[in-house]
């Protein structure tokens, strides 16, 4: 399957609730590479590289995060980086 890479920003109650750690563990379980980090405006930024299905599953898992709440998501395709791991920044 072809890989894509998405730049995603999650808005809502997404900081201080284990959001980045859930993103990291879910991405690793799905074989997705990339990174996730908090932004100063209270949102969380992520780049995720994998199959379309795996990235959709990752986004869905983050929307279903039990301790926080996602109010809005923006996402756009970006060039592949061909990295090998997923890190919390």
N, C-alpha and C positions, 0 to 999 in steps of 0.2 A: 504494500500500500504506500501511496505517496505521503510524504510528510508536509506539513505546513507549520508556520510559526505565527502566533498571534500575540499582539501587545494588548493587554487587557487591564482595565482599571475598574475596581469594585468600589462603589460608594455606599455609604450607610454606616451602620455600627459594626465596623470591621477591624478596628484596632483594639488591642488589649483583651481579646477574646480567644486567642489561640488560632486565629485565622491563617497566619503565615505557616504555622506548624502543620495545620491540617492540609494546607495547599501542598506543602513539601512532601508529606507522607503519602498523600493521594497521588501526586504527580509521579513519585518514585514507584508506587505500586502499579501505575498505568504505563510506566516506561517513558514518561514525558521528561524532556530536558528543559532547562531554562532557569528562571529565578523569580523571586517574589520579594517585595520590600514595602515598608510603610512610607507614605508620603506625608509631608508636613500639613496638608489640608485635612487629614483624617482618613483619606482613602488608601487603598492598597493597590499597588502596581505589580503586574506580573507579565513575564514573557514565557510562553509555553510552546514547545516544539514537539510535535508528534502527529499521529493520524488525526483526521478530522473527528472521528468517533471518540478517540481517547480525550481530545481536548474538550469536546462537548460533554463527556462524562465528568471531567475535572470541573468545568464551569458549573454543571448541575450539582456536584457534590458541594461546591462552595456556596451555591445558593441555598442549599439545604443545611448549612452549618447551624448547629443547634444553639450555640451561645451568642451568635451575632445575628445581624440581619442585613441583607443586601437590598438596597433600595433601587440601585441602578447599576448597569454594567455598560461600559463602552469597550469595543474590541475592533481591531483592524489587523489585517494581514501585514506582516513585515518579512524581510528576507530571512532565509534559513541561516542559522549559525553553525549547525552540525556539532553542537556541544554534546557532552556525554552525561552530565549530571544535572540535578536540580538543586539550587542553593537558596538559602534564606539570606538576604542582604540586610 
